[in-house]
């Protein structure tokens, strides 16, 4: 494993491993949005504000092209479908 050899950027490794763990399980657009939210976490770790393709951009694209039903975000930042 990589973890014992990492002294710097351990938060990056944790987040990257979490994303890799969930990647094979992404089977629909709603799960993909959840994965995008995790990727957005790199913005906070890196203090980067230059990214233009964010979770919000992906969500808007999917909704505009009728690939995603509207989602509601709970306070924990997790997406869930709105049945209606």
Biopython code that builds the backbone (N, CA, C, O; Angstrom):
import numpy as np
from Bio.PDB.StructureBuilder import StructureBuilder

atoms = [
    (1, "UNK", "N", (0.829, -1.196, 0.000)),
    (1, "UNK", "CA", (0.000, 0.000, 0.000)),
    (1, "UNK", "C", (0.869, 1.254, 0.000)),
    (1, "UNK", "O", (2.054, 1.222, 0.333)),
    (2, "UNK", "N", (0.261, 2.310, -0.369)),
    (2, "UNK", "CA", (0.936, 3.591, -0.498)),
    (2, "UNK", "C", (1.011, 4.350, 0.825)),
    (2, "UNK", "O", (1.971, 5.079, 1.074)),
    (3, "UNK", "N", (0.023, 4.181, 1.650)),
    (3, "UNK", "CA", (-0.117, 4.969, 2.869)),
    (3, "UNK", "C", (1.132, 5.022, 3.763)),
    (3, "UNK", "O", (1.489, 6.113, 4.208)),
    (4, "UNK", "N", (1.804, 3.919, 4.043)),
    (4, "UNK", "CA", (2.963, 3.999, 4.941)),
    (4, "UNK", "C", (4.100, 4.871, 4.407)),
    (4, "UNK", "O", (4.962, 5.300, 5.175)),
    (5, "UNK", "N", (4.110, 5.132, 3.113)),
    (5, "UNK", "CA", (5.207, 5.885, 2.510)),
    (5, "UNK", "C", (4.891, 7.350, 2.301)),
    (5, "UNK", "O", (5.745, 8.109, 1.841)),
    (6, "UNK", "N", (3.689, 7.756, 2.630)),
    (6, "UNK", "CA", (3.264, 9.137, 2.394)),
    (6, "UNK", "C", (3.351, 9.936, 3.681)),
    (6, "UNK", "O", (2.757, 9.576, 4.697)),
    (7, "UNK", "N", (4.101, 11.026, 3.618)),
    (7, "UNK", "CA", (4.193, 11.918, 4.776)),
    (7, "UNK", "C", (3.474, 13.233, 4.494)),
    (7, "UNK", "O", (2.838, 13.813, 5.374)),
    (8, "UNK", "N", (3.587, 13.677, 3.278)),
    (8, "UNK", "CA", (2.904, 14.895, 2.856)),
    (8, "UNK", "C", (1.687, 14.508, 2.026)),
    (8, "UNK", "O", (1.622, 13.414, 1.466)),
    (9, "UNK", "N", (0.761, 15.390, 1.959)),
    (9, "UNK", "CA", (-0.428, 15.188, 1.117)),
    (9, "UNK", "C", (-1.250, 13.965, 1.521)),
    (9, "UNK", "O", (-1.867, 13.332, 0.664)),
    (10, "UNK", "N", (-1.266, 13.629, 2.784)),
    (10, "UNK", "CA", (-2.041, 12.467, 3.234)),
    (10, "UNK", "C", (-3.540, 12.674, 3.004)),
    (10, "UNK", "O", (-4.265, 11.712, 2.750)),
    (11, "UNK", "N", (-4.007, 13.917, 3.092)),
    (11, "UNK", "CA", (-5.424, 14.192, 2.819)),
    (11, "UNK", "C", (-5.742, 13.901, 1.360)),
    (11, "UNK", "O", (-6.826, 13.410, 1.044)),
    (12, "UNK", "N", (-4.804, 14.202, 0.473)),
    (12, "UNK", "CA", (-4.989, 13.915, -0.949)),
    (12, "UNK", "C", (-5.110, 12.404, -1.169)),
    (12, "UNK", "O", (-5.967, 11.941, -1.922)),
    (13, "UNK", "N", (-4.248, 11.654, -0.505)),
    (13, "UNK", "CA", (-4.271, 10.198, -0.640)),
    (13, "UNK", "C", (-5.590, 9.643, -0.122)),
    (13, "UNK", "O", (-6.208, 8.803, -0.775)),
    (14, "UNK", "N", (-6.028, 10.106, 1.053)),
    (14, "UNK", "CA", (-7.297, 9.630, 1.623)),
    (14, "UNK", "C", (-8.462, 9.883, 0.673)),
    (14, "UNK", "O", (-9.275, 8.994, 0.421)),
    (15, "UNK", "N", (-8.533, 11.098, 0.154)),
    (15, "UNK", "CA", (-9.628, 11.444, -0.746)),
    (15, "UNK", "C", (-9.533, 10.657, -2.053)),
    (15, "UNK", "O", (-10.542, 10.160, -2.552)),
    (16, "UNK", "N", (-8.343, 10.545, -2.600)),
    (16, "UNK", "CA", (-8.157, 9.793, -3.837)),
    (16, "UNK", "C", (-8.541, 8.332, -3.684)),
    (16, "UNK", "O", (-9.165, 7.761, -4.579)),
    (17, "UNK", "N", (-8.177, 7.718, -2.565)),
    (17, "UNK", "CA", (-8.530, 6.320, -2.326)),
    (17, "UNK", "C", (-10.043, 6.158, -2.155)),
    (17, "UNK", "O", (-10.623, 5.169, -2.603)),
    (18, "UNK", "N", (-10.668, 7.129, -1.509)),
    (18, "UNK", "CA", (-12.126, 7.096, -1.338)),
    (18, "UNK", "C", (-12.823, 7.162, -2.703)),
    (18, "UNK", "O", (-13.799, 6.452, -2.948)),
    (19, "UNK", "N", (-12.307, 8.022, -3.582)),
    (19, "UNK", "CA", (-12.874, 8.149, -4.928)),
    (19, "UNK", "C", (-12.666, 6.860, -5.710)),
    (19, "UNK", "O", (-13.591, 6.369, -6.357)),
    (20, "UNK", "N", (-11.458, 6.311, -5.654)),
    (20, "UNK", "CA", (-11.172, 5.063, -6.376)),
    (20, "UNK", "C", (-12.041, 3.916, -5.880)),
    (20, "UNK", "O", (-12.462, 3.067, -6.667)),
    (21, "UNK", "N", (-12.309, 3.889, -4.587)),
    (21, "UNK", "CA", (-13.146, 2.839, -4.010)),
    (21, "UNK", "C", (-14.579, 2.901, -4.558)),
    (21, "UNK", "O", (-15.201, 1.869, -4.809)),
    (22, "UNK", "N", (-15.083, 4.105, -4.738)),
    (22, "UNK", "CA", (-16.469, 4.275, -5.196)),
    (22, "UNK", "C", (-16.612, 4.241, -6.719)),
    (22, "UNK", "O", (-17.709, 4.025, -7.234)),
    (23, "UNK", "N", (-15.518, 4.453, -7.432)),
    (23, "UNK", "CA", (-15.579, 4.550, -8.886)),
    (23, "UNK", "C", (-16.230, 3.354, -9.563)),
    (23, "UNK", "O", (-17.086, 3.560, -10.423)),
    (24, "UNK", "N", (-15.877, 2.116, -9.227)),
    (24, "UNK", "CA", (-16.509, 0.988, -9.916)),
    (24, "UNK", "C", (-18.002, 0.845, -9.617)),
    (24, "UNK", "O", (-18.716, 0.168, -10.356)),
    (25, "UNK", "N", (-18.475, 1.467, -8.553)),
    (25, "UNK", "CA", (-19.874, 1.338, -8.150)),
    (25, "UNK", "C", (-20.783, 2.356, -8.827)),
    (25, "UNK", "O", (-22.002, 2.297, -8.664)),
    (26, "UNK", "N", (-20.213, 3.282, -9.578)),
    (26, "UNK", "CA", (-21.004, 4.324, -10.235)),
    (26, "UNK", "C", (-21.731, 3.714, -11.425)),
    (26, "UNK", "O", (-21.132, 3.387, -12.449)),
    (27, "UNK", "N", (-23.046, 3.571, -11.257)),
    (27, "UNK", "CA", (-23.839, 2.929, -12.299)),
    (27, "UNK", "C", (-24.933, 3.836, -12.860)),
    (27, "UNK", "O", (-25.601, 3.483, -13.831)),
    (28, "UNK", "N", (-25.109, 4.991, -12.250)),
    (28, "UNK", "CA", (-26.099, 5.926, -12.783)),
    (28, "UNK", "C", (-25.661, 7.359, -12.517)),
    (28, "UNK", "O", (-24.678, 7.599, -11.815)),
    (29, "UNK", "N", (-26.388, 8.292, -13.075)),
    (29, "UNK", "CA", (-26.010, 9.698, -13.006)),
    (29, "UNK", "C", (-26.002, 10.235, -11.573)),
    (29, "UNK", "O", (-25.148, 11.049, -11.223)),
    (30, "UNK", "N", (-26.942, 9.786, -10.749)),
    (30, "UNK", "CA", (-27.007, 10.283, -9.364)),
    (30, "UNK", "C", (-25.763, 9.863, -8.582)),
    (30, "UNK", "O", (-25.225, 10.653, -7.806)),
    (31, "UNK", "N", (-25.307, 8.640, -8.776)),
    (31, "UNK", "CA", (-24.083, 8.195, -8.112)),
    (31, "UNK", "C", (-22.872, 8.951, -8.649)),
    (31, "UNK", "O", (-21.932, 9.239, -7.907)),
    (32, "UNK", "N", (-22.899, 9.268, -9.930)),
    (32, "UNK", "CA", (-21.810, 10.029, -10.535)),
    (32, "UNK", "C", (-21.717, 11.423, -9.918)),
    (32, "UNK", "O", (-20.619, 11.936, -9.701)),
    (33, "UNK", "N", (-22.864, 12.033, -9.636)),
    (33, "UNK", "CA", (-22.878, 13.348, -8.989)),
    (33, "UNK", "C", (-22.236, 13.253, -7.602)),
    (33, "UNK", "O", (-21.483, 14.142, -7.203)),
    (34, "UNK", "N", (-22.531, 12.185, -6.875)),
    (34, "UNK", "CA", (-21.901, 11.981, -5.570)),
    (34, "UNK", "C", (-20.393, 11.881, -5.685)),
    (34, "UNK", "O", (-19.661, 12.401, -4.843)),
    (35, "UNK", "N", (-19.934, 11.212, -6.725)),
    (35, "UNK", "CA", (-18.499, 11.090, -6.968)),
    (35, "UNK", "C", (-17.907, 12.455, -7.321)),
    (35, "UNK", "O", (-16.804, 12.786, -6.886)),
    (36, "UNK", "N", (-18.627, 13.231, -8.096)),
    (36, "UNK", "CA", (-18.172, 14.581, -8.446)),
    (36, "UNK", "C", (-18.018, 15.457, -7.201)),
    (36, "UNK", "O", (-17.104, 16.278, -7.120)),
    (37, "UNK", "N", (-18.913, 15.275, -6.241)),
    (37, "UNK", "CA", (-18.813, 16.044, -5.003)),
    (37, "UNK", "C", (-17.534, 15.699, -4.258)),
    (37, "UNK", "O", (-16.893, 16.573, -3.674)),
    (38, "UNK", "N", (-17.161, 14.417, -4.279)),
    (38, "UNK", "CA", (-15.899, 14.024, -3.658)),
    (38, "UNK", "C", (-14.716, 14.664, -4.380)),
    (38, "UNK", "O", (-13.785, 15.157, -3.744)),
    (39, "UNK", "N", (-14.760, 14.651, -5.700)),
    (39, "UNK", "CA", (-13.674, 15.252, -6.481)),
    (39, "UNK", "C", (-13.564, 16.743, -6.164)),
    (39, "UNK", "O", (-12.461, 17.287, -6.107)),
    (40, "UNK", "N", (-14.696, 17.400, -5.958)),
    (40, "UNK", "CA", (-14.675, 18.812, -5.585)),
    (40, "UNK", "C", (-13.929, 19.036, -4.266)),
    (40, "UNK", "O", (-13.466, 20.145, -3.998)),
    (41, "UNK", "N", (-13.813, 18.002, -3.453)),
    (41, "UNK", "CA", (-13.071, 18.117, -2.197)),
    (41, "UNK", "C", (-11.617, 18.474, -2.409)),
    (41, "UNK", "O", (-10.998, 19.064, -1.523)),
    (42, "UNK", "N", (-11.051, 18.132, -3.560)),
    (42, "UNK", "CA", (-9.669, 18.505, -3.854)),
    (42, "UNK", "C", (-9.510, 20.021, -3.913)),
    (42, "UNK", "O", (-8.434, 20.545, -3.625)),
    (43, "UNK", "N", (-10.569, 20.721, -4.281)),
    (43, "UNK", "CA", (-10.516, 22.182, -4.347)),
    (43, "UNK", "C", (-10.173, 22.759, -2.978)),
    (43, "UNK", "O", (-9.366, 23.683, -2.870)),
    (44, "UNK", "N", (-10.782, 22.216, -1.947)),
    (44, "UNK", "CA", (-10.525, 22.716, -0.593)),
    (44, "UNK", "C", (-9.128, 22.332, -0.107)),
    (44, "UNK", "O", (-8.445, 23.134, 0.531)),
    (45, "UNK", "N", (-8.712, 21.119, -0.409)),
    (45, "UNK", "CA", (-7.391, 20.658, 0.019)),
    (45, "UNK", "C", (-6.288, 21.453, -0.665)),
    (45, "UNK", "O", (-5.282, 21.794, -0.043)),
    (46, "UNK", "N", (-6.480, 21.746, -1.947)),
    (46, "UNK", "CA", (-5.458, 22.444, -2.729)),
    (46, "UNK", "C", (-5.593, 23.957, -2.682)),
    (46, "UNK", "O", (-4.737, 24.671, -3.205)),
    (47, "UNK", "N", (-6.651, 24.450, -2.065)),
    (47, "UNK", "CA", (-6.937, 25.881, -2.049)),
    (47, "UNK", "C", (-7.007, 26.412, -3.478)),
    (47, "UNK", "O", (-6.592, 27.538, -3.751)),
    (48, "UNK", "N", (-7.532, 25.600, -4.379)),
    (48, "UNK", "CA", (-7.588, 25.950, -5.791)),
    (48, "UNK", "C", (-8.979, 26.461, -6.147)),
    (48, "UNK", "O", (-9.988, 25.848, -5.798)),
    (49, "UNK", "N", (-9.017, 27.560, -6.826)),
    (49, "UNK", "CA", (-10.289, 28.130, -7.267)),
    (49, "UNK", "C", (-10.348, 28.216, -8.788)),
    (49, "UNK", "O", (-11.262, 28.838, -9.330)),
    (50, "UNK", "N", (-9.393, 27.603, -9.489)),
    (50, "UNK", "CA", (-9.309, 27.732, -10.938)),
    (50, "UNK", "C", (-10.111, 26.684, -11.693)),
    (50, "UNK", "O", (-10.328, 26.833, -12.896)),
    (51, "UNK", "N", (-10.556, 25.632, -11.025)),
    (51, "UNK", "CA", (-11.299, 24.587, -11.729)),
    (51, "UNK", "C", (-12.598, 25.156, -12.284)),
    (51, "UNK", "O", (-13.315, 25.888, -11.602)),
    (52, "UNK", "N", (-12.883, 24.807, -13.527)),
    (52, "UNK", "CA", (-14.115, 25.289, -14.137)),
    (52, "UNK", "C", (-15.175, 24.198, -14.227)),
    (52, "UNK", "O", (-16.368, 24.497, -14.264)),
    (53, "UNK", "N", (-14.755, 22.943, -14.263)),
    (53, "UNK", "CA", (-15.713, 21.835, -14.319)),
    (53, "UNK", "C", (-15.883, 21.308, -12.896)),
    (53, "UNK", "O", (-15.069, 20.531, -12.398)),
    (54, "UNK", "N", (-16.950, 21.749, -12.268)),
    (54, "UNK", "CA", (-17.236, 21.357, -10.890)),
    (54, "UNK", "C", (-18.463, 20.457, -10.869)),
    (54, "UNK", "O", (-19.081, 20.200, -11.902)),
    (55, "UNK", "N", (-18.798, 19.993, -9.701)),
    (55, "UNK", "CA", (-19.987, 19.159, -9.546)),
    (55, "UNK", "C", (-21.236, 19.894, -10.032)),
    (55, "UNK", "O", (-22.104, 19.291, -10.662)),
    (56, "UNK", "N", (-21.326, 21.162, -9.748)),
    (56, "UNK", "CA", (-22.490, 21.949, -10.171)),
    (56, "UNK", "C", (-22.588, 22.018, -11.696)),
    (56, "UNK", "O", (-23.685, 21.946, -12.248)),
    (57, "UNK", "N", (-21.458, 22.156, -12.373)),
    (57, "UNK", "CA", (-21.443, 22.206, -13.835)),
    (57, "UNK", "C", (-21.887, 20.864, -14.407)),
    (57, "UNK", "O", (-22.670, 20.816, -15.356)),
    (58, "UNK", "N", (-21.383, 19.774, -13.827)),
    (58, "UNK", "CA", (-21.758, 18.435, -14.291)),
    (58, "UNK", "C", (-23.242, 18.194, -14.056)),
    (58, "UNK", "O", (-23.934, 17.674, -14.931)),
    (59, "UNK", "N", (-23.735, 18.573, -12.870)),
    (59, "UNK", "CA", (-25.155, 18.381, -12.554)),
    (59, "UNK", "C", (-26.032, 19.158, -13.533)),
    (59, "UNK", "O", (-27.014, 18.626, -14.050)),
    (60, "UNK", "N", (-25.677, 20.415, -13.788)),
    (60, "UNK", "CA", (-26.455, 21.225, -14.731)),
    (60, "UNK", "C", (-26.480, 20.587, -16.116)),
    (60, "UNK", "O", (-27.526, 20.546, -16.766)),
    (61, "UNK", "N", (-25.335, 20.094, -16.565)),
    (61, "UNK", "CA", (-25.268, 19.451, -17.879)),
    (61, "UNK", "C", (-26.178, 18.224, -17.932)),
    (61, "UNK", "O", (-26.944, 18.051, -18.881)),
    (62, "UNK", "N", (-26.088, 17.378, -16.910)),
    (62, "UNK", "CA", (-26.900, 16.162, -16.887)),
    (62, "UNK", "C", (-28.390, 16.482, -16.836)),
    (62, "UNK", "O", (-29.189, 15.836, -17.513)),
    (63, "UNK", "N", (-28.763, 17.473, -16.039)),
    (63, "UNK", "CA", (-30.176, 17.856, -15.958)),
    (63, "UNK", "C", (-30.659, 18.492, -17.255)),
    (63, "UNK", "O", (-31.778, 18.222, -17.692)),
    (64, "UNK", "N", (-29.845, 19.323, -17.870)),
    (64, "UNK", "CA", (-30.213, 19.975, -19.124)),
    (64, "UNK", "C", (-30.450, 18.960, -20.232)),
    (64, "UNK", "O", (-31.311, 19.159, -21.089)),
    (65, "UNK", "N", (-29.691, 17.881, -20.214)),
    (65, "UNK", "CA", (-29.808, 16.854, -21.246)),
    (65, "UNK", "C", (-30.686, 15.686, -20.809)),
    (65, "UNK", "O", (-30.617, 14.602, -21.388)),
    (66, "UNK", "N", (-31.514, 15.908, -19.783)),
    (66, "UNK", "CA", (-32.461, 14.909, -19.272)),
    (66, "UNK", "C", (-31.798, 13.576, -18.935)),
    (66, "UNK", "O", (-32.371, 12.510, -19.162)),
    (67, "UNK", "N", (-30.585, 13.650, -18.390)),
    (67, "UNK", "CA", (-29.868, 12.447, -17.977)),
    (67, "UNK", "C", (-29.922, 12.253, -16.470)),
    (67, "UNK", "O", (-29.432, 11.257, -15.940)),
    (68, "UNK", "N", (-30.527, 13.224, -15.787)),
    (68, "UNK", "CA", (-30.586, 13.180, -14.326)),
    (68, "UNK", "C", (-31.883, 13.825, -13.882)),
    (68, "UNK", "O", (-32.241, 14.911, -14.337)),
    (69, "UNK", "N", (-32.585, 13.143, -12.985)),
    (69, "UNK", "CA", (-33.755, 13.776, -12.399)),
    (69, "UNK", "C", (-33.255, 14.812, -11.410)),
    (69, "UNK", "O", (-32.157, 14.653, -10.876)),
    (70, "UNK", "N", (-34.005, 15.855, -11.145)),
    (70, "UNK", "CA", (-33.546, 16.875, -10.193)),
    (70, "UNK", "C", (-33.189, 16.248, -8.852)),
    (70, "UNK", "O", (-33.884, 15.353, -8.370)),
    (71, "UNK", "N", (-32.110, 16.720, -8.261)),
    (71, "UNK", "CA", (-31.661, 16.191, -6.984)),
    (71, "UNK", "C", (-31.713, 17.267, -5.930)),
    (71, "UNK", "O", (-31.640, 18.460, -6.222)),
    (72, "UNK", "N", (-31.838, 16.824, -4.714)),
    (72, "UNK", "CA", (-31.845, 17.717, -3.568)),
    (72, "UNK", "C", (-30.606, 17.383, -2.760)),
    (72, "UNK", "O", (-30.304, 16.205, -2.567)),
    (73, "UNK", "N", (-29.885, 18.377, -2.284)),
    (73, "UNK", "CA", (-28.678, 18.141, -1.510)),
    (73, "UNK", "C", (-28.993, 18.350, -0.035)),
    (73, "UNK", "O", (-29.518, 19.390, 0.362)),
    (74, "UNK", "N", (-28.666, 17.348, 0.765)),
    (74, "UNK", "CA", (-28.906, 17.482, 2.192)),
    (74, "UNK", "C", (-27.732, 18.216, 2.829)),
    (74, "UNK", "O", (-26.741, 18.473, 2.145)),
    (75, "UNK", "N", (-27.805, 18.561, 4.104)),
    (75, "UNK", "CA", (-26.751, 19.331, 4.750)),
    (75, "UNK", "C", (-25.382, 18.643, 4.735)),
    (75, "UNK", "O", (-24.359, 19.319, 4.840)),
    (76, "UNK", "N", (-25.344, 17.337, 4.608)),
    (76, "UNK", "CA", (-24.066, 16.624, 4.576)),
    (76, "UNK", "C", (-23.434, 16.672, 3.199)),
    (76, "UNK", "O", (-22.314, 16.193, 3.023)),
    (77, "UNK", "N", (-24.123, 17.240, 2.215)),
    (77, "UNK", "CA", (-23.579, 17.352, 0.878)),
    (77, "UNK", "C", (-23.813, 16.128, 0.019)),
    (77, "UNK", "O", (-23.209, 15.995, -1.045)),
    (78, "UNK", "N", (-24.677, 15.234, 0.461)),
    (78, "UNK", "CA", (-24.971, 14.034, -0.297)),
    (78, "UNK", "C", (-26.212, 14.258, -1.149)),
    (78, "UNK", "O", (-27.180, 14.875, -0.706)),
    (79, "UNK", "N", (-26.171, 13.753, -2.372)),
    (79, "UNK", "CA", (-27.302, 13.942, -3.281)),
    (79, "UNK", "C", (-28.316, 12.830, -3.083)),
    (79, "UNK", "O", (-27.970, 11.694, -2.758)),
    (80, "UNK", "N", (-29.557, 13.182, -3.283)),
    (80, "UNK", "CA", (-30.604, 12.165, -3.286)),
    (80, "UNK", "C", (-31.667, 12.601, -4.271)),
    (80, "UNK", "O", (-31.886, 13.791, -4.498)),
    (81, "UNK", "N", (-32.320, 11.610, -4.850)),
    (81, "UNK", "CA", (-33.338, 11.902, -5.854)),
    (81, "UNK", "C", (-34.601, 12.457, -5.209)),
    (81, "UNK", "O", (-34.945, 12.106, -4.081)),
    (82, "UNK", "N", (-35.274, 13.315, -5.934)),
    (82, "UNK", "CA", (-36.564, 13.833, -5.505)),
    (82, "UNK", "C", (-37.633, 13.056, -6.242)),
    (82, "UNK", "O", (-37.705, 13.114, -7.469)),
    (83, "UNK", "N", (-38.454, 12.339, -5.523)),
    (83, "UNK", "CA", (-39.540, 11.597, -6.156)),
    (83, "UNK", "C", (-40.743, 12.521, -6.283)),
    (83, "UNK", "O", (-41.158, 13.168, -5.322)),
    (84, "UNK", "N", (-41.280, 12.565, -7.468)),
    (84, "UNK", "CA", (-42.394, 13.476, -7.599)),
    (84, "UNK", "C", (-43.085, 13.400, -8.847)),
    (84, "UNK", "O", (-44.050, 14.133, -9.064)),
]
sb = StructureBuilder()
sb.init_structure("model")
sb.init_model(0)
sb.init_chain("A")
sb.init_seg("    ")
for serial, (resi, resn, name, xyz) in enumerate(atoms, 1):
    if name == "N":
        sb.init_residue(resn, " ", resi, " ")
    sb.init_atom(name, np.array(xyz, "f"), 0.0, 1.0, " ", f" {name:<3s}", serial, name[0])
structure = sb.get_structure()
